[in-house]
Amino acid sequence: NSGTVMATGHTTEYYKYHTGETVKDNLPNDADLSSGIASVKVDVANAGGIAGTSSASNDGTVSKIENVTNTANVSSKTNTYEQYGSKHEYYTAGNVGGIVGRAEDTNISDATNRENEIRGAHNVGGVAGYFGGTGTVRGSINDGGDIMSTCARYNDNFVRELIRPVGDSNESFIIGNIGGVVGYMDGDNVYVTGSANRGTVHTSEPNDPENVQDYEKAANVGGIVGKIDRSDTLELSDLNGEKGKITNAAVSNSYNTGDVLGYTGVGGVVGMMYNGEVAGSYNLGYIRTTRQSSVGINSIDSLNMGGIVGDTTENSDAKALLYDVYNKGQIGDEKFEYFGRHVGGIVGRLSGSVVKAYNTGAIYNGYNVVGGIAGWVFEGSINNAFNTGNITVYNKNSHSSQVGGIVGAAQGGHNIVINNVYNLGTLRSFDIGYGDNSLGGILGTATQKGTVTISN
């Protein structure tokens, strides 16, 4: 296809996601809650360069999309709203993909999206916007396509999802899910393997950094996948050894070389994970947030940005597995104009395990909690990892800095293990007088009393 595709209308679907919250009334946008899964209404377009929707046949046979190319722009329609006295343009509906808007029970192989613009409200991907049920994206690439979302909508309102239970910090973000290959991977039986992104994946860059608009705050931006949502995570033995197979991972043998720029949940391979695995994959692209440090005073909102994965959640039962991964891309900007909390060479915020990983990319940040492998470790372990990237933090915000060659800060009391690691990167942390500095070759600080074991 080389002809422009635009959905001029939309329908309504339920956006479903796992959550650690147990009280329905604590969920944003009046979402329903059942067995740990929240459901909230969103407007969707289901627009794609090849297919709008794809699903299994009546007899259950999985659909196939093979050997296809799209070179045209794909989008939902735009509308305007007024905020802070100015009018702003946004996309009205989600599930927009360079190849298929909504793919369920579908195998996609040898698909190419090339040098175009893919735009929607949420679940926007170079190959598939939404990808659920059963299926695999294999050997597919976003080759220069520019992928962007302006946040989920319903009844002309922005729609949020809860990332961290209300009892701790009420951490909810406006739904985005923007990926170079897939926007939203939903379910335990969908996979991306042998695929790549060479285009820019991003949220809308704020026109006024002091008054960031809601449509500029879309969450979860990844070079390969915006967000992975699964009910469980495999064991390491399922990915390596005699019985293991690396392609059992949710994302495997895939890479990103494009720029990844986002407001929150920003990763070179995956923006945000609720369970799941990333294996045998790497990032070479440039990564940064869209928040500017000149307006960051007193800000403590989590950013969660990493060379491979931005966020793996916190205060939930979810635990991600990152195996055999590396990052060589630069994270942040040398002028420290942009800032974020929880920044890591491999993962920004970790609940789970990192095994066999390294970072060589330079890291620059205008805020705190920065590590060569992980920025913030809530619980879990890091084994067989090293960092050689230089880390420079210039904290312009009114909070203490925690900077480490491997981990910036660890939540004590969760039996965290850091084993068989080393750092060769130069570590620098400058604070302009608001708080204290913690700087360590391996660990910046353990924030509470508990067990944090560092060995070998």
Secondary structure, DSSP 4 states (H G I P E B T S, - for coil): --S-EEE---EEEEEEEE-S---GGGSGGG-EEETTEEEEEEEEEEEESSEEEE---TT-PPEEEEEEEE-S-EEE-EEEEEETTEEEEEE--EEEESSEEEEESEEEEEEEEESSEEEESSSEESSEEEEEEEEEEES-EEEB-EEEE---EETTEE-EEEEE-TTTT-EEEEEEEEESSEEEEEEEEEEEES-EE-S-EEEPPPSSTTS--GGG--EEEESSEEEEE-S----GGGTSTTT--GGGSSEES-EE-S-EEESEEEESSEEEEES-EEES-EE-S-EEES-BGGG-TT------EESSEEE--SSSS--EEEEEEEE-S-BS-TT--B--SSEESSEEEEEEEEEEEEE-S-EEESSS-EESSEEEEEEEEEEEEEE-S-EEEEE-SSS-EEEESSEEEE-TTS-EEEEEEEE-S-EEEEE-SSS-EEEESSEEEE-SSS-EEEE-
